[in-house]
């Protein structure tokens, strides 16, 4: 059985990235969170540290990182 998770958009703060993950922070607490690029959607742009960024994240991953 195929299962597609619900997804939602989150406004977060860009911190850094590697080839496989993006490091972001929440606006509220600023704690660094690593999200695997293979699990999220965002516009891969030339972000600077502390720029706002919109990322589409599956609900299960957002819950895992206490974003909801």
Backbone as CSV, one residue per row, in Angstrom:
resi,resn,N_x,N_y,N_z,CA_x,CA_y,CA_z,C_x,C_y,C_z
1,UNK,0.843,-1.182,0.000,0.000,0.000,0.000,0.890,1.249,0.000
2,UNK,0.645,2.121,-0.910,1.406,3.363,-1.002,0.810,4.396,-0.041
3,UNK,1.652,5.164,0.600,1.201,6.151,1.570,1.899,7.468,1.314
4,UNK,1.145,8.527,1.186,1.721,9.858,1.005,1.376,10.684,2.226
5,UNK,2.374,11.194,2.864,2.196,12.010,4.055,1.631,13.376,3.672
6,UNK,0.870,13.954,4.562,0.448,15.342,4.373,1.666,16.235,4.542
7,UNK,1.652,17.347,3.840,2.769,18.290,3.919,2.227,19.683,4.234
8,UNK,3.072,20.496,4.822,2.727,21.885,5.125,3.944,22.763,4.889
9,UNK,3.683,24.046,4.671,4.748,25.021,4.474,5.072,25.690,5.803
10,UNK,6.358,25.899,6.033,6.825,26.545,7.255,7.794,27.658,6.893
11,UNK,7.629,28.802,7.539,8.614,29.869,7.380,9.653,29.675,8.474
12,UNK,10.881,29.467,8.055,11.970,29.198,8.975,13.122,30.152,8.679
13,UNK,14.220,29.965,9.367,15.391,30.815,9.187,16.534,29.951,8.658
14,UNK,17.070,30.348,7.514,18.191,29.620,6.912,19.448,29.842,7.746
15,UNK,20.163,28.740,8.028,21.431,28.845,8.743,22.585,28.373,7.851
16,UNK,22.495,27.133,7.359,23.563,26.564,6.543,23.037,25.348,5.802
17,UNK,23.871,24.746,4.953,23.474,23.498,4.316,24.695,22.693,3.903
18,UNK,24.460,21.402,3.741,25.455,20.493,3.200,24.869,19.927,1.913
19,UNK,25.549,18.988,1.318,25.041,18.366,0.100,23.728,17.621,0.350
20,UNK,23.556,17.056,1.554,22.404,16.213,1.834,21.360,16.811,2.773
21,UNK,21.689,17.889,3.467,20.754,18.424,4.465,20.830,19.946,4.508
22,UNK,19.749,20.527,5.041,19.716,21.974,5.232,19.551,22.248,6.726
23,UNK,20.341,23.174,7.215,20.276,23.568,8.612,19.433,24.823,8.735
24,UNK,18.342,24.718,9.485,17.432,25.841,9.653,17.179,26.060,11.152
25,UNK,16.521,27.151,11.453,16.127,27.439,12.834,14.705,27.966,12.810
26,UNK,14.017,27.796,13.930,12.689,28.378,14.033,12.830,29.837,14.432
27,UNK,11.862,30.620,14.066,11.879,32.036,14.411,11.773,32.199,15.926
28,UNK,10.987,31.319,16.562,10.713,31.449,17.992,11.928,31.205,18.883
29,UNK,12.640,30.084,18.661,13.718,29.752,19.593,15.121,29.751,18.994
30,UNK,15.238,29.721,17.681,16.537,29.804,17.039,17.392,28.555,17.123
31,UNK,16.832,27.428,17.607,17.601,26.189,17.698,17.840,25.603,16.307
32,UNK,19.049,25.130,16.068,19.415,24.544,14.791,18.724,23.201,14.600
33,UNK,18.102,23.024,13.432,17.436,21.781,13.060,17.985,21.379,11.689
34,UNK,18.357,20.114,11.559,18.826,19.597,10.271,17.703,18.828,9.606
35,UNK,17.385,19.192,8.361,16.350,18.510,7.589,16.987,17.884,6.350
36,UNK,16.711,16.600,6.090,17.264,15.967,4.887,16.623,16.538,3.633
37,UNK,17.437,16.930,2.684,16.931,17.528,1.443,16.043,16.553,0.674
38,UNK,16.260,15.264,0.856,15.467,14.265,0.149,14.020,14.199,0.646
39,UNK,13.734,14.804,1.802,12.405,14.729,2.397,11.623,16.036,2.329
40,UNK,12.241,17.101,1.855,11.603,18.424,1.881,11.607,19.046,0.488
41,UNK,10.873,20.154,0.353,10.891,20.922,-0.883,11.115,22.392,-0.520
42,UNK,11.986,23.029,-1.263,12.241,24.457,-1.093,12.923,24.948,-2.359
43,UNK,12.914,26.223,-2.536,13.599,26.800,-3.691,15.071,26.933,-3.328
44,UNK,15.890,26.213,-4.056,17.330,26.228,-3.800,17.903,27.523,-4.363
45,UNK,18.076,28.483,-3.494,18.500,29.820,-3.884,19.808,30.145,-3.173
46,UNK,20.287,31.317,-3.373,21.517,31.776,-2.733,21.183,32.427,-1.395
47,UNK,20.843,31.618,-0.413,20.458,32.158,0.888,21.680,32.566,1.689
48,UNK,21.507,33.618,2.447,22.518,34.057,3.414,22.057,33.608,4.799
49,UNK,22.993,33.453,5.714,22.653,33.086,7.088,21.621,34.076,7.640
50,UNK,20.584,33.538,8.287,19.488,34.274,8.925,18.443,34.809,7.952
51,UNK,18.525,34.444,6.666,17.467,34.803,5.721,16.223,33.970,6.011
52,UNK,15.037,34.536,5.827,13.823,33.727,5.936,13.734,32.774,4.743
53,UNK,13.180,31.594,4.992,13.046,30.587,3.943,11.743,29.818,4.167
54,UNK,11.019,29.563,3.079,9.807,28.749,3.134,10.169,27.347,2.694
55,UNK,9.807,26.360,3.532,10.106,24.964,3.244,8.829,24.141,3.398
56,UNK,8.588,23.257,2.442,7.473,22.318,2.525,8.001,21.043,3.166
57,UNK,7.363,20.685,4.292,7.851,19.574,5.107,6.711,18.589,5.357
58,UNK,6.963,17.281,5.223,5.937,16.300,5.576,5.588,16.408,7.065
59,UNK,4.332,16.159,7.379,3.878,16.279,8.769,4.700,15.426,9.730
60,UNK,5.024,14.205,9.335,5.765,13.324,10.243,7.131,13.910,10.594
61,UNK,7.789,14.563,9.621,9.104,15.144,9.867,8.987,16.419,10.704
62,UNK,7.957,17.213,10.445,7.722,18.424,11.240,7.464,18.055,12.701
63,UNK,6.692,17.006,12.929,6.428,16.551,14.309,7.698,16.044,14.968
64,UNK,8.499,15.311,14.211,9.748,14.775,14.737,10.678,15.885,15.247
65,UNK,10.608,17.055,14.613,11.461,18.187,14.991,10.710,19.266,15.761
66,UNK,9.529,18.912,16.280,8.711,19.827,17.098,8.383,21.145,16.393
67,UNK,8.129,21.080,15.095,7.746,22.278,14.351,6.221,22.515,14.413
68,UNK,5.485,21.520,14.876,4.028,21.653,15.013,3.627,21.488,16.457
